[in-house]
Every structure is written in C-alpha cells, then in structure tokens.
C-alpha cells in the first residue's frame, strides 16, 4: 500500500468519529521522543509505542516496526495500516501521549535497542525516572 492510501484510510476512520477503545491510549503507551539536531537547534521527533512486551517505532501514516505492519502492509499489501498507527493518530487527536526530551545519542540508543531487542530499557529508565 502507498503512503497516500494509508493516509486516506486512517483519515477517513478518524473523520467518521469512530470511538476506538484502545486501552493502550489510556495507558499513555505512545511516546514522542524530541531531540534537537545540529547547531541551529532544529527540533526533531520520533514516535514510540512502549508496549508491555515489545516496543515499536512509528512514523505517522508511513511506518510501524510491528510485524503486522511489516507483513500485511509492506509485503502482502492486504492492509493499509496497523493498530499502532491508528492508535497513535487517536492518541495525538486526544492528546493522550507522553513527550520526552532526549539527546541525539539517547535517541540512537533507544532506536537501536528496539530494533535489536524489541524493547528499550533506556526508554523505560527515562519514562519512569
């Protein structure tokens, strides 16, 4: 599926006013990591779903690192999105997410841990500090 198809589908779901009862939203499992890039101090953010057993990296409308997205959206093209992408948009709309300021180095560590281990102890330490 293309990014445009994913965006259209997710936007149409949100516009219908669907009450999507994701318990994860209410548990504030979506986290926006904000880092400053370069000397100009340009802000940059990356979204993380901090799950009970696995964490996922998200780019709204574009990507999720969960297996459902990788298999059904990227490879078989049978779905336009995963539950994490929809949940993220609902969480953003309802302002039910956490924001963490991190250094660029911490951002790299968190992303590497998620990609290598599926879970980021560094993220947990920062969240529950």
For each residue, the residues with C-beta under 8 A, 3 or more apart:
1: 5 6 73 77 79 80
2: 5 6
3: 6 7 61 62
4: 7 8
5: 1 2 8 9 80
6: 1 2 3 9 10 61 62 73 80 81 85
7: 3 4 10 11 61
8: 4 5 11 12 80
9: 5 6 12 13 80 81
10: 6 7 13 14 61 80 81 85 86 89
11: 7 8 14 15
12: 8 9 15 16
13: 9 10 16 18 20 86
14: 10 11 17 18 89 90 93
15: 11 12
16: 12 13
17: 14
18: 13 14
19:
20: 13 25 86 87 90
21:
22: 25 26 83 86 87 90 91
23: 26 27
24: 27 29 30 49 51 87
25: 20 22 28 29 30 87 90 91 94 96
26: 22 23 96
27: 23 24
28: 25 31 96 97 98
29: 24 25 49 50 51
30: 24 25 47 48 49 50 58 87 88 91 92 96 97 98
31: 28 47 48 49 50 97 98 99 100 123 127
32: 45 46 47 48 97 98 99 100
33: 45 46 47 48 100 102 107 110 123
34: 43 44 45 99 100 101 102
35: 43 44 45 46 101 102 103 104 106 107
36: 41 42 43 44 104
37: 40 41 42 43 44 104
38: 41 42
39:
40: 37
41: 36 37 38
42: 36 37 38
43: 34 35 36 37
44: 34 35 36 37
45: 32 33 34 35
46: 32 33 35 57 58 59 107 111
47: 30 31 32 33 57 58 59 60 88
48: 30 31 32 33 55 56 57 58 110 114 120 123
49: 24 29 30 31 55 56 58 64 66 84 87 88
50: 29 30 31 55 120 123 124 127
51: 24 29 54 55 56
52:
53: 118 119
54: 51 66 118 119
55: 48 49 50 51 113 114 118 119 120 123
56: 48 49 51 64 65 66 84 114
57: 46 47 48 63 64 65 111 114 115
58: 30 46 47 48 49 63 64 65 84 85 88
59: 46 47 62 63 64
60: 47 85 88 89 92
61: 3 6 7 10 85
62: 3 6 59
63: 57 58 59 69
64: 49 56 57 58 59 68 69 82 84 85
65: 56 57 58 69 70 114 115
66: 49 54 56 69 70 82 84
67: 70 71
68: 64 71 72 73 79 82 83
69: 63 64 65 66 72 73 74 81 82 84 85
70: 65 66 67 73 74 75
71: 67 68 74 75 76
72: 68 69 75 76 77 78 79 82
73: 1 6 68 69 70 77 78 79 80 81 82
74: 69 70 71 77
75: 70 71 72
76: 71 72
77: 1 72 73 74
78: 72 73
79: 1 68 72 73 82
80: 1 5 6 8 9 10 73
81: 6 9 10 69 73 85 86
82: 64 66 68 69 72 73 79 85 86
83: 22 68 86 87
84: 49 56 58 64 66 69 87 88
85: 6 10 58 60 61 64 69 81 82 88 89
86: 10 13 20 22 81 82 83 89 90
87: 20 22 24 25 30 49 83 84 90 91
88: 30 47 49 58 60 84 85 91 92 97
89: 10 14 60 85 86 92 93
90: 14 20 22 25 86 87 93 94 96
91: 22 25 30 87 88 94 95 96 97
92: 30 60 88 89 95 97
93: 14 89 90
94: 25 90 91
95: 91 92
96: 25 26 28 30 90 91
97: 28 30 31 32 88 91 92
98: 28 30 31 32 127
99: 31 32 34
100: 31 32 33 34 126 127
101: 34 35
102: 33 34 35 106 107 110 126
103: 35 106 107
104: 35 36 37 107 108
105: 108 109
106: 35 102 103 109 110 122 126
107: 33 35 46 102 103 104 110 111
108: 104 105 111 112
109: 105 106 112 113 120 122
110: 33 48 102 106 107 113 114 120 122 123
111: 46 57 107 108 114 115
112: 108 109 115 116
113: 55 109 110 116 117 119 120 121 122 123
114: 48 55 56 57 65 110 111 117 118 119 120 123
115: 57 65 111 112
116: 112 113
117: 113 114 120
118: 53 54 55 114
119: 53 54 55 113 114
120: 48 50 55 109 110 113 114 117 123 124
121: 113 124 125
122: 106 109 110 113 125 126
123: 31 33 48 50 55 110 113 114 120 126 127
124: 50 120 121 127 128
125: 121 122 128 129
126: 100 102 106 122 123 129
127: 31 50 98 100 123 124
128: 124 125
129: 125 126
